[in-house]
Amino acid sequence: MKLKETDFKLLCYLYHHYREPFSKIAKAIGLTRPQVEYKINKYMGEGIIRKFFPVFNWKKLGYSCIIILLLKFEKPKMAEEFSKNLNKSRNCMSYGKVYGKYEVYMNCIFKDEQELNNFISKLFENKENFITDYLLINPQFIELYPLKIFEYSNSENYPLISNESRQVKLDKTDMNILKILSKNGREKLINIAIKANISSELALYRLKRLKSEGIILGNRIQFDMAKLGYFFSLILINFRNFSKSNKEKIEAFVKKSKNINSLIFNLQKPNCILQIFHKEEKEVRVKVDEIKKLFNEESIDIEILPLGEEEVEIRPLPFLD
């Protein structure tokens, strides 16, 4: 599917507002309602859009550990075998290939440190898939930024990890609604009501409550980035002096960068991680040069990890599958 400027503008708007009515989306983009509906169906049919999913505040659901795990195996075939069962894990939300020092990346959530430690222990107990090296990133701060690579301005950004650790008490109906949305973020209200066995009025009330309580933070889309002509990489940065001033400088830098969509602060090495979308490898090198220039009087180490697409659809609530 050949994409035009209007397509990229629509995709960028949908990234944040896909639950809005077609008529409202059409007005925002300057299209007709039938055009919007046709294009969305076309994106999904062509595989450009792989999944619509909400972003949740996992801490409020009782999952306090958000982990990024990078693994290196003794043999390449071990990485392939290991990845086959990750879509059945109650902790793994998404995974894919890493090109470079590591071979597999995993985005995981755990209730607490004990569950995390048990998970890691089981990884190393598996003698069939011998892990020779790993990097465990336990973020203390994660912030997501608007999709700016398609030249569309949107002010939305929010932290995935905040200082508030209060768990919200949810009943079976609430959990059913979250499970339905985790499967399809664009599920219609009437379908949510039917599947949750409640009235449409109650379904709407519960949805509003889940948002007002900060359990549902916002919306995202899992794209097939290769079909859009984009790839993504991690830039791992380690500051010897990770001062408040340096944190503020990197935050300001990221917010102005149109192709960086997330920022992570970590207590251990590396203490700063950026995710960057790019068409060419040169763009990553330019971004690294900009970072070095910004911190030209600091002692920093920088590593680049090109990432592959997620192997399967993202599972934002794997423990409910």
VOGU-3710 file (C-alpha; in Angstrom, 3 decimals, decimal comma):
1> mklketdfkl> 0,000/0,000/0,000  1,514/3,317/-1,081  1,051/5,850/1,695  0,501/9,551/1,136  0,929/12,507/3,473  -2,730/12,233/4,514  -2,192/8,577/5,448  0,718/9,398/7,731  -1,249/12,222/9,347  -4,180/9,865/9,939
11> lcylyhhyre> -1,962/7,094/11,331  -0,326/9,545/13,720  -3,703/10,836/14,923  -5,034/7,302/15,366  -1,963/6,423/17,439  -3,416/8,528/20,248  -7,134/8,825/19,443  -8,297/5,633/17,763  -11,319/5,248/20,078  -12,831/8,492/18,842
21> pfskiakaig> -15,807/8,275/16,433  -14,941/8,184/12,730  -16,684/11,550/12,292  -14,458/13,250/14,880  -11,296/11,682/13,433  -12,363/12,783/9,947  -12,890/16,373/11,085  -9,465/16,483/12,752  -7,673/15,173/9,663  -9,723/16,910/6,975
31> ltrpqveyki> -11,269/13,771/5,462  -14,799/12,432/5,152  -16,135/9,795/7,529  -16,294/7,095/4,795  -12,690/7,879/3,815  -11,505/7,393/7,408  -13,380/4,105/7,802  -12,086/2,834/4,452  -8,489/3,783/5,226  -8,491/2,199/8,693
41> nkymgegiir> -9,883/-1,051/7,260  -7,235/-0,855/4,529  -4,403/-0,343/7,040  -5,566/-3,364/8,992  -6,076/-5,507/5,903  -2,605/-4,646/4,602  -1,080/-5,389/8,008  0,208/-1,846/8,515  -1,769/-1,734/11,749  -1,165/-4,949/13,663
51> kffpvfnwkk> -3,074/-4,121/16,833  -4,865/-1,374/18,755  -4,113/-1,555/22,472  -4,435/0,619/25,594  -1,500/1,575/27,776  -2,131/0,604/31,388  -0,723/1,738/34,709  0,481/-1,704/35,769  1,389/-0,579/39,288  -2,255/0,193/39,990
61> lgysciiill> -3,065/-3,351/38,875  -0,616/-4,769/41,402  2,366/-5,246/39,071  5,162/-3,100/40,441  8,121/-4,415/38,381  8,394/-3,363/34,737  11,431/-5,027/33,202  13,330/-4,958/29,909  15,439/-8,093/29,511  18,116/-8,577/26,833
71> lkfekpkmae> 19,489/-12,091/26,352  22,463/-13,661/24,586  22,512/-17,422/23,919  25,324/-19,879/23,327  23,940/-20,733/19,877  21,571/-18,791/17,554  19,133/-21,730/17,350  18,721/-21,556/21,135  17,373/-18,024/20,801  14,819/-19,252/18,254
81> efsknlnksr> 13,708/-22,134/20,451  13,510/-19,906/23,521  11,268/-17,374/21,743  8,679/-19,938/20,652  6,910/-20,105/24,024  7,160/-16,471/25,106  3,658/-15,686/23,828  2,361/-18,057/26,531  4,211/-16,380/29,388  2,119/-14,684/32,075
91> ncmsygkvyg> 4,811/-12,014/32,398  6,018/-11,268/28,854  4,144/-8,486/27,048  6,253/-8,405/23,896  9,524/-9,700/22,511  11,670/-9,646/19,405  15,150/-9,890/17,969  18,163/-7,795/18,861  20,929/-7,294/16,318  24,282/-6,974/18,009
101> kyevymncif> 25,553/-7,921/21,443  22,257/-9,605/22,427  19,784/-11,730/20,481  16,383/-11,436/22,187  14,618/-8,599/23,971  11,632/-9,021/26,287  9,294/-6,463/27,840  7,888/-7,992/31,024  5,843/-7,145/34,109  5,932/-8,791/37,547
111> kdeqelnnfi> 3,969/-8,393/40,760  7,087/-7,960/42,850  10,808/-8,671/43,130  10,174/-12,237/44,259  8,197/-13,083/41,121  10,911/-11,460/39,027  13,656/-13,429/40,789  11,773/-16,692/40,287  11,381/-15,901/36,600  15,105/-15,162/36,175
121> sklfenkenf> 16,073/-18,307/38,089  13,974/-20,477/35,776  15,639/-18,905/32,748  19,044/-20,100/33,895  17,775/-23,512/34,972  16,882/-24,342/31,362  19,946/-26,263/30,153  18,593/-26,587/26,595  18,829/-22,840/25,988  22,096/-21,807/27,585
131> itdyllinpq> 22,235/-18,044/28,280  25,763/-16,651/28,061  25,007/-12,997/28,810  22,075/-10,800/29,770  21,135/-7,253/30,658  18,253/-6,582/33,042  16,851/-3,052/32,918  14,632/-2,212/35,889  13,373/1,305/35,098  12,701/3,844/37,813
141> fielyplkif> 11,167/6,225/35,272  9,519/5,641/31,890  7,848/8,307/29,817  6,129/7,885/26,452  5,996/10,716/23,936  3,744/11,546/20,986  4,400/9,949/17,619  6,197/12,846/15,943  7,970/11,126/13,064  5,038/11,764/10,690
151> eysnsenypl> 5,144/15,546/11,181  1,950/15,676/13,222  1,918/17,703/16,435  0,335/16,200/19,526  1,023/17,330/23,084  0,259/14,007/24,747  2,968/12,425/26,864  2,748/10,619/30,166  4,842/8,577/32,562  4,392/4,803/32,741
161> isnesrqvkl> 6,072/4,690/36,140  5,109/7,306/38,701  5,712/7,835/42,402  2,133/6,865/43,163  2,061/3,175/44,031  -1,529/2,929/45,240  -3,197/-0,213/43,906  -6,794/0,308/42,816  -9,320/-2,284/43,909  -11,093/-3,765/40,895
171> dktdmnilki> -13,891/-6,300/40,680  -14,493/-9,071/38,155  -16,372/-6,757/35,787  -13,513/-4,265/35,713  -11,010/-7,021/34,984  -13,226/-8,395/32,199  -13,335/-4,960/30,567  -9,553/-4,616/30,798  -9,117/-8,072/29,267  -11,456/-7,198/26,381
181> lskngrekli> -9,581/-3,963/25,670  -6,193/-5,673/25,899  -7,320/-7,911/23,034  -8,703/-5,055/20,929  -8,410/-1,453/22,052  -11,026/-0,375/19,479  -13,697/-2,773/20,693  -17,075/-1,038/20,418  -18,900/-0,118/23,599  -21,857/-2,372/22,772
191> niaikaniss> -19,500/-5,322/22,260  -17,726/-4,600/25,555  -21,105/-4,620/27,289  -22,138/-7,920/25,678  -18,838/-9,656/26,412  -18,770/-8,378/30,009  -22,461/-9,244/30,445  -23,427/-5,738/31,556  -25,480/-2,854/30,158  -23,948/-0,302/27,770
201> elalyrlkrl> -24,531/2,417/30,390  -22,598/0,467/33,020  -19,828/-0,347/30,521  -19,445/3,368/29,738  -19,393/4,256/33,439  -16,758/1,617/34,179  -14,585/2,782/31,260  -14,712/6,366/32,479  -13,813/5,225/35,991  -10,852/3,171/34,763
211> ksegiilgnr> -9,542/6,265/32,976  -10,230/8,673/35,837  -8,446/6,322/38,258  -5,427/6,391/35,951  -5,533/2,668/35,181  -6,016/3,277/31,454  -3,413/5,919/30,590  -3,944/6,237/26,865  -3,911/4,510/23,504  -1,230/3,132/21,241
221> iqfdmaklgy> -0,997/1,195/17,966  1,324/-1,648/17,113  2,454/-0,880/13,554  4,350/-3,022/11,116  7,165/-0,485/11,032  8,911/-2,121/8,087  5,811/-1,558/5,943  5,937/2,094/6,938  9,604/2,189/5,973  10,830/2,640/9,550
231> ffslilinfr> 12,938/0,668/12,013  13,679/1,165/15,684  16,739/0,997/17,883  17,717/1,516/21,496  20,350/4,040/22,467  21,861/2,983/25,797  23,598/5,807/27,646  25,536/5,592/30,869  26,435/8,831/32,656  29,194/8,712/35,221
241> nfsksnkeki> 27,530/11,739/36,821  23,790/11,193/36,435  22,836/14,423/38,163  19,443/16,120/38,262  20,759/18,672/35,783  21,775/15,960/33,301  18,390/14,261/33,676  16,624/17,525/32,903  18,859/18,124/29,869  18,187/14,690/28,377
251> eafvkkskni> 14,432/15,049/29,045  14,341/18,387/27,215  16,383/16,901/24,371  14,049/13,915/23,974  10,883/16,030/23,981  12,249/18,103/21,088  13,384/15,063/19,063  10,725/14,007/16,606  11,980/10,415/16,239  12,458/9,503/19,926
261> nslifnlqkp> 9,267/8,130/21,442  10,319/6,916/24,900  12,760/7,699/27,684  13,865/5,429/30,522  15,930/6,197/33,611  17,555/3,206/35,273  19,418/2,930/38,593  22,083/0,608/37,172  24,128/0,665/33,972  22,968/1,911/31,537
271> ncilqifhke> 21,186/4,638/33,472  19,419/6,169/30,462  17,716/4,408/27,515  16,105/6,045/24,478  14,001/4,337/21,814  14,363/5,891/18,384  12,418/5,338/15,137  14,404/5,840/11,973  14,459/5,135/8,247  18,220/4,903/7,889
281> ekevrvkvde> 21,047/3,954/10,219  22,529/7,396/9,595  19,723/8,980/11,614  20,818/7,050/14,685  24,413/8,167/14,263  23,277/11,787/13,913  21,264/11,456/17,130  24,274/10,010/18,962  26,407/12,924/17,757  23,773/15,347/19,062
291> ikklfneesi> 23,830/13,647/22,462  27,633/13,778/22,602  27,576/17,462/21,698  24,963/18,160/24,369  27,089/16,417/27,004  30,539/17,198/25,602  31,911/17,951/29,077  30,476/14,811/30,702  31,863/11,300/30,947  29,375/9,071/29,093
301> dieilplgee> 29,290/5,695/27,368  26,889/5,057/24,480  25,787/1,781/22,885  23,350/1,261/19,997  21,105/-1,813/19,777  19,053/-2,243/16,588  15,779/-4,050/17,345  13,501/-6,199/15,234  9,707/-6,091/15,098  7,744/-7,705/17,902
311> eveirplpfl> 7,408/-11,374/17,001  3,685/-11,494/17,844  0,933/-9,084/18,860  1,653/-7,071/21,994  -0,050/-8,463/25,108  -0,446/-5,502/27,485  -1,985/-7,705/30,205  -0,356/-11,127/29,712  -1,489/-12,364/33,129  -5,115/-12,195/31,917
321> d> -4,575/-14,302/28,763
//
